[in-house]
């Protein structure tokens, strides 16, 4: 099998690429390295089945050429900068929605009929149904990131209907683990290394979030693709638990042996469009026998271990 992975030098992408190569597949990575990290590809580069193409998804001619001959597309490349979306509103449109259209067009032109897409639980906005199932009604969108991902989902669904493509759309909670390069664990860890006596926290610390360890996430993706055969297959991916930001702070501080003074900015949201409660109903993927091996706390500890052993990443924040 020959796979094409957009964003393959990123956190989720590079972990996926290593697994695909380990299984004996050929893998072509397409990444512009705006946020991708070359060091994440050190293992992949040793494999004869690995091909790296530095390119932008907004360059359709190069994309059409690069994707030729592949059997299956994992479209993971995106702008994941949710927090600062209002500071550059066109970025989500171009890097998430238009880029997804370009991928679909390249697939159509090259007769590739299978795609897995990394969407987000943010498409549910401030959901009225908690835990939130895949069939929940969509509320008003609260972030440019979520809106751009939902538009990408719509394009994929339309291409499935119009051009015979089969898709797997994964609505993730936040993912943690090895090669984690940004997010709250990263932010808190970096702060505490600089000033261990205090910690600045956006919001009031009572925001409720769910997280999933990277290898559990990849296990779920594999199981979903192997067992679901509809034209459009949509899955929530997360754990059956959530935690408050304050819980996460306590686990991080306990791991580091610190008791900093916590300084909150106040309010129930960390930033414009932040959802104060994200908790997805994952019974659909669980019906195939999948369940996460690691708890949220386990995922946070594994992330901290990675950061402790890879201090260089602190200066390479994306």
N, C-alpha and C positions, 0 to 999 in steps of 0.2 A: 504494500500500500504506500502511496506517495502523498504525504500531507503537506499542506501549505498553511503556515502559521503567521498571521499578521501580529505584530507586537511580540514576536518570539524572544526578544531580548529583555522583556519585562519580567515582573514578579511571577505572575501566573504562567505566562507564556514560556519562560525558560524552564520552569519546573515541568510543564507539559512536554516540551521538546525533549528533555532528558528521558522522560518515560517512554515517549514514542520511539525514540532511537533504541532504547534498551530492549524494546520488543521486536527490533529488527526491521523497522519501517524506514523509508527514506523521508526526510523532512527538509523542506525549504522554508527558511525564515525570511520574512520581509519586514524590515524595521527601519525607520528613519533615525533612530537613536536620539530623538529629542528627549525622551525619558528612558529609553532602553539602556541597559548597563552591559558593556562588552564583557566584563569579568564573569557575568552569569553564563556565558557561552563557552567557557574554557573546556568543560567536559564534552560538550556537543562537538566542538571543533576537532576532537580526536576521532570522531566517528566518520567512516567513509561515506555513510549515507546522508551526511549533513551538507546543506548548501545555504550560504548566507548571501542575501541580496540587500544591500543598503538602498532603500527607496522609500518614497513618500506615497501614501495612498491617494494623495491629491494629484499624482502624476499617472493618469490612466494608461498612457502608452507603455511606460515601463512596467506597470502592474499587469497589463495584458500579456506582456512577454514573459514576465516572471512566473505567472501562475500556470502557464501552458504545461500540459502533461501531468498535472496533479489530479488526484482523485477526490480529495476531501479537504475542505477549508475550515480551519479554526480561526475565526475572526475575533481577535482579542485586543487589537490596537484601538486605543481611544484616548481622549483627554479625560483623565479621571480626577481632575482638579475641581471637585465639587464646591469646595469652600470659597474659592475665589471666582466662581463662574460669572458673577455680575460685574466683575472688573474687566472681563474680555468676552462679552456675550457671543461674538461670532465664532469663538474658538470651538465651542461645543457643536455648533452647526456644521462647521467645516470638518473637524477631526472625528466627529462621531456619526453624524447623519450623512453628509455628502460622501465621506470616506466609505461608509457602508454601501451606499449606492454604487460607488466605483467598484467595490469588491464584487457586488452582485452582477454588474455589467461585465466585468472580466470573466466571471464564472459562466455567464450566458454565452459569451463569445467563444469560450473554450470548451463548451459542453460539459461543465463540471456541475454535478447536481446534488451535492451534499455540503451543508454548512452548519457549523456549531457557532453560536454567537454568545458573547458575554454581555448580558444585559445586567440589570440591577434591581434590587428591591425598592429602589427609589422611585421606580415608575408607579408605585402605589400611592405616592404622595403621602398625605396624612390619612392613612387608611381608617375607615370606620369599622372594619372587621379585623379583630386581633385575636389569635394569630391570623395572618392574611393568606388566603388560598389563591391559587393561580386564577380562579374564575371570579375573584372579587371585582366589583365595579370600580372603574378608575375614577378617582376624584380629580379635582383641579390639581394640575402639576405645580409643584412648589420649588423646583430647581431647574435650571437650564440643562444641567447634566441629565436629570431624569427625563425631561422632555425630549432631549436629543436621542436618548436611548430608546424611548418609546417610539419615536419616529423611525428609528432603525428597525425596530421590531416590525412596524407596519410595512416597511419596504420589503423586508424578508418575506413576510406573509404574502404580500402581493406577488412577489416573484415566484413563490411556491405555487400559487394559484395560476399565474400566467405562463410560467415557463417550465413547470414540472420539477422544480427544485424541492428537495426535502430538507427540513431544518430542525435543529434542536436549539431552543432559546433558553438560556439559563439566567434566572434572576437571582443573583448572588446577594447574600448579606456581605458584610466586610470580611475579607479573607486575611488570615494571619499565618505566620510561619517563616520558614527559611527564605531568604531573599526579599523579605518585606522591606520596602524602601521608603514608605511614607505612611502617615496616619497617626492616630492618637498614641499608640504605644511608642512609636518612633519619636514623636514630639515630646512626650513625657520623659522618655529615657534620655534624650539629648538635653533637655532642660536640666534634669537632675545631675547630669555629668558636669554641667557648667556651674550650677548653683544648687547644691544638694539640700540647702536649708529652706528652699521655697519652691512652690510649683504653681504656675499660672494655668488656670483651667477656664476654657470658654463655657459659658452657660452657668448652670447652678449645680452641675454634677449629678443631677437626677435623670438626665437623658437615658433612656433605656434602649440598648442596642443588642443585636445578636451578631456573633462572629463565628467563622468556620476555619478550621485548620487546613492549610493548602493541600496536603495529601488526601485528607478526607474529601475535599472538594473535587480533586481529580478522580478519585474512586467513584464519586457520584456521577460525574460526567461520563465516564466509561460505561457504567451500568445503565444509564439512561439511553445512551446511543445503542447499546447492544439489545435493549429490551423494548424500546418504543419505536414504532414503525409507522406512525401517522405522517401525513404530509407536513404538518406543523406540530412540533412537540415542545411544550413549554413546561419548565420545571423551576420551582423554587428550590434553592440550595441553602441550607442553614442547619443549625442545631435545633433541638427541641427546648432550648433555654435562651434566656437573655440576661443581661446584667446591666446595672447602672454604671455610668462612668465612674462613680465613686468606688464601686466594687473593683473595677479595673485599677484604679489608683492604689487601692489598698494592696492588691496582689503585686503590683509593680514595686511599691515601696517595701513590702515585706521581702521580696526577692533581693532587692538591693540593700536591705538593712538600713533604710532611711526613714526619718519621721519629719518630713518637711512641713512648713506652714502652707496650707492650701489657700490660694487667692482666686476667688471666682469672679468672672466678669458679670454674672447675674443673668436672669432670664432663663426660660426653659429651652432656648435654642442656642447652639454654639455659633451659628452664622445664619445669614439670610437663606431660607430654603432648607435649613437643617430640620430633619424630622425628629421630634423628641421621643418617638417610640417606634422602633422597627422590630417586628417579630413575625416571621413568615411561617405559614403552615406548610410543612414539608412532607405531609403524609403521602403525596403522590410518588415521590422518589423512594420513600420508605416502603411503598407497596412492592417494590422490586427486591426487597431484602437488604437495602442499604441502610446503614446507620453510622454516624460518625464514631470513630474510635476515641476521639479526644474531646474533652470538654472545652468550654471557652477559656477557663483558667489555664488548662493545659496548653492551649494555643498561644496564650499570652506569654507563658513561661518559655515555650519553645522559641517564640519571637525574641524574647530578651536574651536567650542563650545565643541566638544567631547574631544579634547586635553586639553582644559582649565579645564574640569571637571574630567579628568583622568590623572593627572600629572605623575602617576606611570609608564605610558606607555613610557614616555620619556627615562626611564632608561632600558626599555625592548626592545629596537629597534631590529628588526630582519633584 
